[in-house]
Amino acid sequence: MAALVLTVSVFAGCSGGTEPEQADGSYGRAQPYSALPAYSGAEWADRLQAEQYEYLDGLREVPDGGFESDDFDGEFIEVRDGVRRSAGTTCDCPVVTLWLTGGSAAFGIGQRGEHTIASELVRLAAADGVALEVQNQGVPGRTLWNEYQDVERRIEQDGQAPPDMIVSYGGFNDAVGALGSAAVGELDPDVPNQLDNGDFARWGEQGFAPPADATARQVADLTIDRFRRAQGQFDALAARHGVDVAYVFQPDALASSTQFGPVADVWTQVPARIADQVDDQLEAVSVGLGGSVRNLRHLHDDDAPLFADWAHANEAGARAAAEDIYRTIRPELLDRARR
């Protein structure tokens, strides 16, 4: 579990409880949410943070890559079969179903269950006369390849009815996972992007040195190629079942000095110099993916501080992301509602 806490908590940004257990090989304690500008005045913030750490402690690595989530019942987090409970629709109107896939940003680390991106999408659709039923299938640590595997299992193995639409919200784990793998010499183009505990443990032991045998551009190109391969498989799966898929690259704090400043040292022993490596990789990948992936990396550049850590926004950030996503999917959603 120590490696899991290191990888998911530090690099996927799940900062855990106010005073999490620190096992050998971990890299510093998280600041309390209540100490961050993004949570000023939120009396529940530290309780949410502690509950998130409890939830993260139950994540499991799976043999073919990625993570799975145990069922969980908490004050702010409820999970069943890998689906986090979202707000239910209040609209007595045409129903459209949507699966939200991704890693911890899609799951909603930093946000209460009624205020995640999934829940905000439900509210936006209701105001438009659509009863949107959202399954939040985000699991911390997942990459696009892991999302595809989970959706394929649900539809083609478990026989779940496919949704009308899927929104994949992520990219951070693909980019940072590939950077960590490249830094320890794992550059096989045929291996999907993964957030791998072993790679990150070895990278930390090496002082988070940049990849020695590859340029930053080569690592970014490798990440993009792997992402596109997974995207092609995801698109083919969706086409077989008549599902529309939208891909969104999530915002992050490193994109803006205003956002990054308050959370740069959330993890007390993570060397600040790796922020430049991570920022460069995220920028190159998000831009390089082009128009097939909506790039929200700079969504919050001009906003007041919204981040809990390097990768996760607070509830206002979730609401802003949901509004942008909703504008993107709205034409198809309304068309689905009319069918």
Secondary structure, DSSP 8 states (H G I E B T S, - for coil): -HHHIIIIIIIS-----SS----TT----B--GGGSGGGTT-TTHHHHHHHHHHHHTT-EE-TTSSEE---EE-SS-EEETTEE--------S-EEEEEEEESHHHHTTTS-GGGSHHHHHHHHHHHTT-EEEEEE---TT--HHHHHHHHHIIIIIS-----SEEEEEE-HHHHHHHHHHHHTT---TTS-----HHHHHHHHHTTT---SSS-HHHHHHHHHHHHHHHHHHHHHHHHHTT-EEEEEE---GGG-HHHHGGGTTSBTTS-TTHHHHHHHHHHHHHHHTGGGSEE-TTTTTTSS--BSSSS-B-HHHHHHHHHHHHHHHHHHHHHHHH-
